Amino acid sequence: MVEAVVEIEVAHASVDRQVLLSVTVPAGTSVRTAMLKSGIGQAFPELDLATCPVGIFGKVIVDADSRPVQSGDRIEIYRPLLADPKEVRRLRAAKAAEAKARNQ
């Protein structure tokens, strides 16, 4: 009997490079296990694949240990944000308001 398999991709982008790996895993494999089997840990040894945040096509996966992958999924391994986007927007808006006040 032939075991069912699914084709997926695992992607990660660090500050200086990005990697996209195509992987074949058994059907029913969890997102976390698929990441580990992909070998992406060798390309990015600084990643903690056991705890890092992940998503599929831009949607965060809350429990990567129990969600099974589906054929065609692209697992994305996220890195921490260097700056809070809300804070950056707030600072930019304050700076623009200050410049507008000076020009009037």
DSSP file (Angstrom, degrees, kcal/mol; ACC not computed):
  #  RESIDUE AA STRUCTURE BP1 BP2  ACC     N-H-->O    O-->H-N    N-H-->O    O-->H-N    TCO  KAPPA ALPHA  PHI   PSI    X-CA   Y-CA   Z-CA
    1    1 A M              0   0    0      0, 0.0     2,-0.4     0, 0.0     0, 0.0   0.000 360.0 360.0 360.0 134.7    0.0    0.0    0.0
    2    2 A V        -     0   0    0      1,-0.0     2,-0.3     0, 0.0     0, 0.0  -0.699 360.0-127.3 -88.7 131.5    1.3    3.4   -1.0
    3    3 A E        -     0   0    0     -2,-0.4     2,-0.2     1,-0.1    -1,-0.0  -0.600  26.6-115.7 -78.1 135.0    1.4    6.1    1.7
    4    4 A A        -     0   0    0     -2,-0.3    23,-2.6    23,-0.1     2,-0.3  -0.489  37.1-171.8 -70.6 136.9   -0.3    9.4    0.8
    5    5 A V  E     -A   26   0A   0     21,-0.3     2,-0.4    -2,-0.2    66,-0.1  -0.890  12.1-148.3-127.6 159.4    2.1   12.3    0.6
    6    6 A V  E     -A   25   0A   0     19,-2.9    19,-2.3    -2,-0.3     2,-0.5  -0.968  13.1-132.9-127.7 146.0    1.6   16.1    0.2
    7    7 A E  E     +A   24   0A   0     -2,-0.4    65,-3.5    17,-0.2    66,-0.3  -0.856  37.3 160.3 -97.5 127.4    3.8   18.6   -1.5
    8    8 A I  E     -A   23   0A   0     15,-2.9    15,-2.8    -2,-0.5     2,-0.4  -0.828  30.9-129.2-135.5 174.3    4.4   21.8    0.5
    9    9 A E  E     -Ab  22  74A   0     64,-2.4    66,-3.2    -2,-0.3     2,-0.4  -0.968   9.5-156.8-126.4 147.6    6.9   24.7    0.7
   10   10 A V  E     -Ab  21  75A   0     11,-2.5    11,-2.9    -2,-0.4     2,-0.4  -0.994  18.3-175.4-124.3 126.4    8.7   26.1    3.7
   11   11 A A  E     +Ab  20  76A   0     64,-3.3    66,-2.8    -2,-0.4     2,-0.3  -0.932  12.7 167.5-127.2 144.8    9.9   29.7    3.6
   12   12 A H  E     -Ab  19  77A   0      7,-2.1     7,-2.8    -2,-0.4     2,-0.5  -0.968  13.3-162.2-151.3 141.3   12.0   32.0    5.8
   13   13 A A  E     -A   18   0A   0     64,-0.6     5,-0.3    -2,-0.3    66,-0.1  -0.981   7.5-171.7-125.9 120.1   13.5   35.3    5.2
   14   14 A S        -     0   0    0      3,-3.1    65,-0.0    -2,-0.5    -2,-0.0  -0.316  48.2 -86.9 -91.9-173.8   16.3   36.7    7.4
   15   15 A V  S    S+     0   0    0      1,-0.2     3,-0.1    -2,-0.1    -1,-0.0   0.873 125.8  27.4 -63.3 -36.9   17.6   40.2    7.2
   16   16 A D  S    S+     0   0    0      1,-0.2     2,-0.3     0, 0.0    -1,-0.2   0.560 126.2  14.4-108.5  -9.5   20.1   39.3    4.5
   17   17 A R        -     0   0    0      2,-0.0    -3,-3.1     0, 0.0     2,-0.3  -0.993  54.9-145.5-159.4 163.0   18.7   36.3    2.7
   18   18 A Q  E     -A   13   0A   0     -2,-0.3     2,-0.4    -5,-0.3    -5,-0.2  -0.972   8.9-161.8-134.3 151.1   15.6   34.2    2.0
   19   19 A V  E     -A   12   0A   0     -7,-2.8    -7,-2.1    -2,-0.3     2,-0.4  -0.995   5.6-172.3-134.5 137.2   15.1   30.5    1.4
   20   20 A L  E     -A   11   0A   0     -2,-0.4     2,-0.4    -9,-0.2    -9,-0.2  -0.976  13.6-170.6-129.4 115.9   12.1   28.6   -0.1
   21   21 A L  E     -A   10   0A   0    -11,-2.9   -11,-2.5    -2,-0.4     2,-0.5  -0.889  16.8-142.5-111.4 136.3   12.2   24.8    0.1
   22   22 A S  E     -A    9   0A   0     -2,-0.4     2,-0.4   -13,-0.2   -13,-0.2  -0.836  29.2-178.4 -92.6 133.3    9.9   22.4   -1.6
   23   23 A V  E     -A    8   0A   0    -15,-2.8   -15,-2.9    -2,-0.5     2,-0.5  -0.980  24.6-149.4-136.8 143.4    9.2   19.4    0.7
   24   24 A T  E     +A    7   0A   0     -2,-0.4   -17,-0.2   -17,-0.2    -2,-0.0  -0.972  28.3 169.7-111.1 124.0    7.2   16.1    0.4
   25   25 A V  E     -A    6   0A   0    -19,-2.3   -19,-2.9    -2,-0.5     3,-0.1  -0.903  40.4 -88.0-130.3 158.4    5.8   14.9    3.7
   26   26 A P  E >   -A    5   0A   0      0, 0.0     3,-1.7     0, 0.0   -21,-0.3  -0.360  55.1 -95.0 -63.1 144.8    3.3   12.2    4.6
   27   27 A A  T 3  S+     0   0    0    -23,-2.6     3,-0.1     1,-0.2    43,-0.1  -0.336 112.8  34.0 -57.9 140.4   -0.3   13.3    4.7
   28   28 A G  T 3  S+     0   0    0     41,-0.6    -1,-0.2     1,-0.3     2,-0.1   0.392  81.1 146.3  91.6  -2.6   -1.4   14.3    8.2
   29   29 A T    <   -     0   0    0     -3,-1.7    40,-2.8    40,-0.1    -1,-0.3  -0.446  50.1-117.7 -67.5 137.6    2.1   15.7    9.2
   30   30 A S  B  >  -E   68   0B   0     38,-0.3     4,-2.5    -2,-0.1     5,-0.2  -0.334  19.5-113.9 -73.4 159.5    1.8   18.7   11.5
   31   31 A V  H  > S+     0   0    0     36,-2.1     4,-2.1    33,-0.5    34,-0.2   0.923 117.4  49.5 -57.2 -47.0    3.1   22.1   10.4
   32   32 A R  H  > S+     0   0    0     32,-2.5     4,-2.1     1,-0.2    -1,-0.2   0.916 111.8  47.6 -62.4 -44.4    5.8   22.0   13.1
   33   33 A T  H  > S+     0   0    0     31,-0.3     4,-2.5     1,-0.2    -1,-0.2   0.888 109.5  53.7 -64.7 -38.9    7.0   18.5   12.0
   34   34 A A  H  X S+     0   0    0     -4,-2.5     4,-1.3     2,-0.2    -1,-0.2   0.897 107.9  51.0 -62.7 -39.7    7.0   19.5    8.4
   35   35 A M  H  X>S+     0   0    0     -4,-2.1     5,-0.7     1,-0.2     4,-0.7   0.934 111.1  47.7 -60.7 -45.7    9.2   22.5    9.2
   36   36 A L  H ><5S+     0   0    0     -4,-2.1     3,-0.7     1,-0.2    -2,-0.2   0.895 112.6  48.7 -63.5 -40.2   11.6   20.2   11.1
   37   37 A K  H 3<5S+     0   0    0     -4,-2.5    -1,-0.2     1,-0.2    -2,-0.2   0.713  97.6  72.1 -71.9 -20.4   11.7   17.7    8.2
   38   38 A S  H 3<5S-     0   0    0     -4,-1.3    -1,-0.2    -3,-0.4    -2,-0.2   0.785  98.8-129.5 -68.2 -27.1   12.3   20.4    5.6
   39   39 A G  T XX5 +     0   0    0     -3,-0.7     3,-1.4    -4,-0.7     4,-0.9   0.549  67.2 132.1  88.0   8.0   15.9   21.0    6.7
   40   40 A I  H 3>< +     0   0    0     -5,-0.7     4,-1.9     1,-0.3     7,-0.1   0.761  62.1  70.2 -65.5 -22.6   15.4   24.8    7.0
   41   41 A G  H 34 S+     0   0    0     -6,-0.3    -1,-0.3     1,-0.2     6,-0.2   0.801  94.6  54.0 -63.5 -29.2   17.1   24.6   10.4
   42   42 A Q  H <4 S+     0   0    0     -3,-1.4    -1,-0.2     1,-0.2    -2,-0.2   0.853 109.3  47.4 -72.7 -34.0   20.4   23.8    8.7
   43   43 A A  H  < S+     0   0    0     -4,-0.9    -2,-0.2     1,-0.3    -1,-0.2   0.821 127.1  27.5 -74.5 -30.5   20.1   27.0    6.5
   44   44 A F    ><  +     0   0    0     -4,-1.9     3,-1.9     1,-0.1    -1,-0.3  -0.688  66.5 171.9-131.1  78.4   19.1   29.1    9.6
   45   45 A P  T 3  S+     0   0    0      0, 0.0    -1,-0.1     0, 0.0    -4,-0.1   0.701  75.2  68.1 -64.0 -17.7   20.7   27.6   12.7
   46   46 A E  T 3  S+     0   0    0      2,-0.1     2,-0.2     0, 0.0    -5,-0.1   0.645  80.3 100.1 -75.3 -13.6   19.6   30.7   14.7
   47   47 A L    <   -     0   0    0     -3,-1.9     2,-0.9    -6,-0.2     3,-0.1  -0.512  66.1-147.6 -74.7 137.7   16.0   29.7   14.4
   48   48 A D    >>  -     0   0    0     -2,-0.2     4,-2.1     1,-0.1     3,-1.7  -0.813  17.9-176.4-101.0  89.0   14.3   27.9   17.3
   49   49 A L  T 34 S+     0   0    0     -2,-0.9    -1,-0.1     1,-0.3   -13,-0.1   0.674  74.8  65.3 -64.6 -17.8   11.9   25.8   15.2
   50   50 A A  T 34 S+     0   0    0      1,-0.1    -1,-0.3    -3,-0.1   -18,-0.1   0.756 121.7  13.9 -75.5 -23.4   10.2   24.4   18.3
   51   51 A T  T <4 S+     0   0    0     -3,-1.7    -2,-0.2     2,-0.1    -1,-0.1   0.502  90.7 120.7-130.2  -7.9    8.8   27.8   19.3
   52   52 A C     <  -     0   0    0     -4,-2.1     2,-0.2     1,-0.1    27,-0.1  -0.265  68.5-104.5 -66.2 148.6    9.1   30.2   16.4
   53   53 A P        -     0   0    0      0, 0.0    25,-2.4     0, 0.0     2,-0.3  -0.484  45.2-177.9 -72.0 141.4    5.9   31.8   15.1
   54   54 A V  E     -DC  61  77A   0      7,-0.5     7,-2.6    23,-0.2     2,-0.3  -0.907  11.1-177.6-136.7 163.4    4.6   30.4   11.8
   55   55 A G  E     -DC  60  76A   0     21,-2.0    21,-3.3    -2,-0.3     2,-0.5  -0.942  25.4-124.1-150.5 171.7    1.9   30.9    9.3
   56   56 A I  E >  S-DC  59  75A   0      3,-2.3     3,-1.5    -2,-0.3    19,-0.2  -0.983  91.9 -19.2-125.4 118.5    0.5   29.6    6.1
   57   57 A F  T 3  S-     0   0    0     17,-1.6    -1,-0.1    -2,-0.5    18,-0.1   0.886 131.5 -46.7  49.9  46.0    0.1   32.1    3.2
   58   58 A G  T 3  S+     0   0    0      1,-0.2     2,-0.6    18,-0.0    -1,-0.3   0.414 113.0 114.2  84.6  -1.3    0.3   35.0    5.7
   59   59 A K  E <   -D   56   0A   0     -3,-1.5    -3,-2.3     0, 0.0    -1,-0.2  -0.916  68.8-121.6-106.9 122.0   -2.2   33.7    8.2
   60   60 A V  E     -D   55   0A   0     -2,-0.6     2,-0.6    -5,-0.2    -5,-0.3  -0.315  17.0-140.9 -63.5 137.0   -0.7   32.9   11.6
   61   61 A I  E     -D   54   0A   0     -7,-2.6    -7,-0.5     1,-0.2     3,-0.4  -0.900  10.0-164.5-100.4 119.7   -1.1   29.4   12.8
   62   62 A V  S    S+     0   0    0     -2,-0.6     2,-0.6     1,-0.3    -1,-0.2   0.930  83.2  28.5 -72.5 -46.5   -1.8   29.3   16.6
   63   63 A D    >>  +     0   0    0      1,-0.1     4,-1.6     2,-0.0     3,-1.3  -0.745  63.2 169.6-120.7  84.2   -1.0   25.6   17.2
   64   64 A A  T 34 S+     0   0    0     -2,-0.6   -32,-2.5    -3,-0.4   -33,-0.5   0.662  74.6  65.6 -68.0 -16.2    1.5   24.4   14.7
   65   65 A D  T 34 S+     0   0    0    -34,-0.2    -1,-0.3     1,-0.2   -35,-0.1   0.715 112.9  29.1 -79.7 -19.6    2.0   21.2   16.5
   66   66 A S  T <4 S+     0   0    0     -3,-1.3    -2,-0.2   -36,-0.1    -1,-0.2   0.608  95.0  94.9-115.6 -15.2   -1.6   20.0   15.9
   67   67 A R     <  -     0   0    0     -4,-1.6   -36,-2.1     1,-0.0   -35,-0.2  -0.679  68.6-139.4 -81.8 121.9   -2.5   21.6   12.5
   68   68 A P  B     -E   30   0B   0      0, 0.0   -38,-0.3     0, 0.0     2,-0.1  -0.488  17.6-115.6 -78.4 149.0   -1.9   19.2    9.6
   69   69 A V        -     0   0    0    -40,-2.8   -41,-0.6    -2,-0.2     2,-0.3  -0.447  25.2-148.2 -77.6 156.1   -0.4   20.5    6.4
   70   70 A Q    >   -     0   0    0     -2,-0.1     3,-2.3   -43,-0.1   -64,-0.1  -0.899  35.0 -80.3-122.7 154.9   -2.4   20.3    3.2
   71   71 A S  T 3  S+     0   0    0     -2,-0.3   -63,-0.2     1,-0.3   -65,-0.0  -0.282 117.3  18.9 -55.7 130.9   -1.1   19.9   -0.3
   72   72 A G  T 3  S+     0   0    0    -65,-3.5    -1,-0.3     1,-0.3   -64,-0.2   0.344  86.8 147.3  90.4  -5.9    0.2   23.2   -1.7
   73   73 A D    <   -     0   0    0     -3,-2.3   -64,-2.4   -66,-0.3     2,-0.6  -0.302  38.4-150.1 -61.5 144.7    0.6   24.9    1.7
   74   74 A R  E     -b    9   0A   0    -66,-0.2   -17,-1.6   -52,-0.0     2,-0.5  -0.941  11.0-153.3-115.8 107.0    3.5   27.4    2.0
   75   75 A I  E     -bC  10  56A   0    -66,-3.2   -64,-3.3    -2,-0.6     2,-0.5  -0.677  10.0-159.7 -80.3 125.3    4.6   27.4    5.6
   76   76 A E  E     -bC  11  55A   0    -21,-3.3   -21,-2.0    -2,-0.5     2,-0.6  -0.935   6.2-151.4-112.0 125.1    6.2   30.8    6.5
   77   77 A I  E     -bC  12  54A   0    -66,-2.8   -64,-0.6    -2,-0.5   -23,-0.2  -0.853  19.8-148.0 -97.6 119.8    8.5   31.1    9.5
   78   78 A Y        -     0   0    0    -25,-2.4   -64,-0.0    -2,-0.6     3,-0.0  -0.577   4.6-148.4 -93.1 149.5    8.4   34.5   10.9
   79   79 A R        -     0   0    0     -2,-0.2   -32,-0.0   -66,-0.1   -65,-0.0  -0.776  37.3 -86.2-107.6 158.9   11.1   36.5   12.6
   80   80 A P        -     0   0    0      0, 0.0     2,-0.2     0, 0.0    -1,-0.1  -0.293  46.5-107.6 -63.6 147.4   10.5   39.0   15.4
   81   81 A L        -     0   0    0      1,-0.1     3,-0.1    -3,-0.0    -3,-0.0  -0.520  16.3-151.3 -72.9 140.9    9.7   42.6   14.4
   82   82 A L  S    S+     0   0    0      1,-0.2     2,-0.3    -2,-0.2    -1,-0.1   0.765  83.4  19.9 -82.7 -26.6   12.5   45.1   15.0
   83   83 A A  S    S-     0   0    0     -3,-0.0    -1,-0.2     4,-0.0     3,-0.0  -0.997  85.5-109.9-142.8 144.0   10.0   47.9   15.5
   84   84 A D     >  -     0   0    0     -2,-0.3     4,-2.3     1,-0.2     3,-0.3  -0.625  25.0-146.0 -72.7 118.8    6.3   48.0   16.4
   85   85 A P  H  > S+     0   0    0      0, 0.0     4,-2.3     0, 0.0     5,-0.2   0.846  97.5  53.9 -58.0 -35.0    4.5   49.2   13.2
   86   86 A K  H  > S+     0   0    0      2,-0.2     4,-2.3     1,-0.2     5,-0.1   0.910 109.6  47.5 -65.4 -41.4    1.8   51.0   15.3
   87   87 A E  H  > S+     0   0    0     -3,-0.3     4,-2.5     2,-0.2    -1,-0.2   0.901 110.7  51.6 -66.8 -40.7    4.5   53.0   17.1
   88   88 A V  H  X S+     0   0    0     -4,-2.3     4,-2.4     2,-0.2    -2,-0.2   0.925 111.1  47.7 -62.2 -44.9    6.3   53.8   13.9
   89   89 A R  H  X S+     0   0    0     -4,-2.3     4,-2.6     2,-0.2    -2,-0.2   0.909 111.0  51.5 -61.4 -42.6    3.1   55.1   12.3
   90   90 A R  H  X S+     0   0    0     -4,-2.3     4,-2.2     1,-0.2    -2,-0.2   0.922 111.8  46.3 -61.4 -44.8    2.3   57.2   15.5
   91   91 A L  H  X S+     0   0    0     -4,-2.5     4,-2.2     2,-0.2    -1,-0.2   0.893 112.4  50.5 -65.1 -40.1    5.8   58.8   15.4
   92   92 A R  H  X S+     0   0    0     -4,-2.4     4,-2.3     2,-0.2    -2,-0.2   0.909 111.2  48.6 -64.5 -41.9    5.5   59.5   11.7
   93   93 A A  H  X S+     0   0    0     -4,-2.6     4,-2.4     2,-0.2    -2,-0.2   0.898 111.5  49.8 -65.1 -40.7    2.1   61.1   12.1
   94   94 A A  H  X S+     0   0    0     -4,-2.2     4,-2.2     2,-0.2    -1,-0.2   0.900 111.1  49.4 -64.6 -40.4    3.4   63.3   15.0
   95   95 A K  H  X S+     0   0    0     -4,-2.2     4,-2.2     2,-0.2    -2,-0.2   0.905 111.5  48.9 -66.0 -41.3    6.4   64.4   13.0
   96   96 A A  H  X S+     0   0    0     -4,-2.3     4,-2.2     2,-0.2    -2,-0.2   0.896 111.2  50.0 -65.1 -40.5    4.2   65.3   10.0
   97   97 A A  H  X S+     0   0    0     -4,-2.4     4,-2.1     2,-0.2    -2,-0.2   0.896 110.6  50.2 -64.9 -39.6    1.8   67.3   12.3
   98   98 A E  H  X S+     0   0    0     -4,-2.2     4,-1.8     2,-0.2    -2,-0.2   0.910 111.1  48.2 -64.8 -42.8    4.8   69.1   13.8
   99   99 A A  H  X S+     0   0    0     -4,-2.2     4,-1.5     1,-0.2    -2,-0.2   0.880 111.0  51.0 -65.4 -38.3    6.1   70.0   10.3
  100  100 A K  H  X S+     0   0    0     -4,-2.2     4,-0.6     1,-0.2    -1,-0.2   0.891 108.9  51.2 -65.6 -40.4    2.7   71.2    9.2
  101  101 A A  H >< S+     0   0    0     -4,-2.1     3,-0.6     1,-0.2    -1,-0.2   0.865 109.2  50.8 -65.7 -36.8    2.4   73.4   12.3
  102  102 A R  H 3< S+     0   0    0     -4,-1.8    -1,-0.2     1,-0.2    -2,-0.2   0.830 107.6  53.7 -69.4 -32.2    5.8   75.0   11.6
  103  103 A N  H 3<        0   0    0     -4,-1.5    -1,-0.2     1,-0.2    -2,-0.2   0.556 360.0 360.0 -81.7  -8.2    4.9   75.8    8.0
  104  104 A Q    <<        0   0    0     -3,-0.6    -1,-0.2    -4,-0.6    -2,-0.1   0.456 360.0 360.0 -92.6 360.0    1.8   77.6    8.9
